[in-house]
Amino acid sequence: MSLTFIEKNKFEKLFGMKSGYVLDFSDRTFQEFVGDSVGIDIYEEKYNYGSGSKANRLRGFWNVESNYNIGKLLEKLLEYWLEQAQSGEINFDIADENNHKDCLIIVAKLKAENPVENIDAIQANSDDRTFKILAESIREGINNDEPEKGLDRLHTFTIKYVRQLCENHQITFDKETPLHSLFGGYVKKLVKKGLIESEMTERILKSSISVLEAFNGVRNNQSFAHDNVILNYNESILIFNNVSNVIRFLETIEKPKTEQKEEIIEEWNDLPF
């Protein structure tokens, strides 16, 4: 979604933007607040909208930023408004209270539009506690809209995830086997077992082998795995979406296998021994 005219008007009224201001911020404090909230310099040229006032800077932010970032900043501004209202720093009435509630609902919708569609697929496929913590930290980074910071962890996660798949299918490997080779062996096993129904799906998965080989280079040269200049936001999002989409599909292949194991265990537990 994007902010509609009516939704923008709700925030404009609550924040007193008609005057050109945003709440009681000065230029300096507004810059600091936005920087602390979303890690962005609101006085960058791309946010220079209209007269360049604080209110227009915020409008410029609405025009160019992702829904998630917009929601994140508006959420912080709503928190600040509530703090100011409760401390008596600003005057408000029942209409403002209702408007604040409406704005919270709008923010929730904005933040629900995560830039990585299948981020919930980033889940450990074993009981390894460290693996679970790793997966959680990656999801948290995406929820904070910081994909660039998580590329090295996503690479580590993907290696652990694919290694577990290989173990599940009795595919031999060692600690030195690179990610793309692990995945190549896994795809070959899926094809051999007849778990892939179409030639197109097979081709898509095989194309992912070369993609994951390139991921090794990103991890080594464009992530925080080493002292690197990290990859830009948009390409990081592309990588996250590509990897999470593949993992989501692999779940559909592996889930029946897991459920079948659970059914067998239940059947053995039912035997009168």
N, C-alpha and C positions, 0 to 999 in steps of 0.2 A: 504494500500500500504506500501511498504518499499522502502528505497532509492536504486535506481539502481546504477550500476557502473558509468554511465554517469552523473547521478544527483550528486553523491558524488564528482565526479571530478570537477563539477562546483563550489561547495562550497570550495573544496580544493584549487582551483586556486584563488578564490576570497579572501580567508583568508590566503593565503601564507603558506599552511600547509606542503608543500614539504620540508621546512627547519626544520620541527619539531615544529615550533611555531604555534600559532593561533593569527593572527594580531600582535598587539604590547604588548600582555599580558605577564606579568611575572607569575611565579607559583602562587604567592600570589594573584595578581589581577585577574587571571583567575579563581581561586577558589572562590573569592568573587563575581565575575560577574555571574558565573554559579549558585552560591547559591542564589543570589538576583533574578535571572531570573526564576529558576525552583525549588528552595528550596532543591537542591541536592548538596552533597559534591563530586565534581568531582574526589577527591583524595581517595575515597573509593576504596577498593581492586577490586570490580567487574568492575571498569572502567580501570583497569590496563592492557592495551593492548600493545603488542609489547614492545618497549623500555620504555614505561611509560611517554613519552614526552607529552607536551600539545596537540599536534596534534593527537598523538595516544590515549590520554585520550578521546578526542572528538570522535575519531573513535570507541573507546570502548563504549562510550555513545550511538552512533548510533546502535551498535550491541545488546544492552540489554534493552534499554528504549522503551516505547510505542511510536507509531507514533505521538501521540498528544504532548508528552513531547519533542520529537525530534523537532517537528515543532515549539514549543514554544521557545526552546533555540535558534534554528537557526533564528527565527524571531528577537530575541533580538540581536543576533550577526550581522544580516543584518542592524539593526537600528544603531548599533555601527559603522559598516563599513561606512554607509552613513554619519554619523556625522563626522567621521575622514576624509572622502573624501571632504566633504563640507568645513571643517576647514583648509584643506591643509596639514593635518598631514600625509596623504599617497598619493602617486602618482597613478593616474588611467587614463584610456583612454576609448574610445567609446566601446571597447570590454568588459571592466569591467562593464560599465554601462548596457550593454545588458545582461551580465551575472547576474548582480544584479537583473534585472527585471525577468529573468528566475527563479532565486532562490526564489523570492517572490511568484511566481506561484506554485513552488514545496512546499513551506511552507504552502500555503493556502490549498493544497490538503492533506498534512499531518495533519493539524489541523482540517480538516473537518471530519476526522475519530475519532469521539467522542467515548470515551470508554463506554458510555451508549447509546445504540442504539435508544431508544425511549424517550430520555430526554425531547423532545418537548411535550410529553404527560403530563408532570408535569405542568398543567395549572389549575387555580382556576375554579371550576364548580359553582360559585356563583359570585355575584357582590361585595362581601366583599373586601374592599380595602386592609385590612391587609392580607387576604388570597392571594391576587394577589402579594403583596410584598414578602410574604413568598415563593410562587412558583418561583418568579423571582430570589430570593436569592439562591434557591436550584439549579436552572439551571446555574446560574453564577458560583457556586462552582464547578459544573461538568465541565463547560467550562474551568475553571482554573485547571482542573484535580486534585481536592481536595475532593474526595468523603468522606474521613474519617471525615472531618469537618462538613459535612452536614447530618449525620445520624440522629441526634436528630430532625433537621428541617424536614427531610423526614418523620419521624414518626409523627410529628405534622401535616404535610400536609396530610398524609394518613388518619389520624383520621378525620380531617375536611372534606376531600373529601368523605369518606364513610358516615359520618354523613349526608352530603347533599344528598347523594343517598338515604339514609334511609328516610329522610324527603320527598324526591320526591315520594317515594313509600308508604308513610304513615306508616312507620315502627316505632313503639314506642321505645324510649330509653331514658336514662338520662345521665347526665354528668359523672357518674361513670362507665358507660358501657365501658368495654375495647375494644380495636381495633378489636381483633379477634372475639369477640361476635357480634359487629356491623356488621362485614363482613359476619359472619355466618347467621345472620338474613336476610341480603340483598340477599345472594345466595339462601336461602330458598324461598324468595319471587320471585326471578327470575324463579326458577324451578316451583313454583306453578302457575305462570302466563304463563308458556309455552314459555318463552323467550330463553331457552336453548334447542337446537335441538338434541345434541348427549350426550350419557352417558359419553363419554370420557371428553367432555368439562365440564360437571357437576363434574366429579371426579377431574379434574385439579383445578377448582375453590374451591372445598371443601378441597383439599389438601393445598390451600393457607390459609385456616383458621388457621391450625397449624403453617404455616410459619409466619403468622402475629403475632401469639401468641409468637413465638420465637423472633420476632422483638421487642416486649415489653422488653425482657431481654437485647437485644443489646442496646436499647435506655437507659435503666436504668443503665447498667453496663459497656458498651463499647463505649459510646459516650460522647460528651461534655455537655449532659444534667446534669451531675454531675461531680465531681472531679474523673474522671476515666482515666485509660490507654485506649486510643481509639483503635478500631479495625484496623487491617492492611488494606492496600490499596486494594489488590485483593479481599478480602472478602467483603469489602465495595462496590466495583464495582459490585460484584455478587448480593448483596442485592438491589442496585439501579436498576440493570437490571431486576431483578425479579419483583420488585414493579412497575416499569414503564411499563413493558410488560403487567402486569395485568390491569393497568389503561388504557393502549392503547386499550385493548380488550373491557373493560367496556364502552369505548367511542362508540364503534360500536353498543352496545346495547342501550345506552342512547341517542345517537344522533338522531335516528328516532323519539324518544319520544319528544325531544326538537323541532325538525323541525315540528312535527305535531301540537305542541302548537302554534308555530309561524303562521302556516297556519290558525288555528282557529281564532287567533287574527286578521289576515288580513281579514278574511271573515266577522267578526263582524264590522270591520272598514268600510267595503264596504256597509253595510246596510244603507238605506236612512232615518236615524233618525234626 
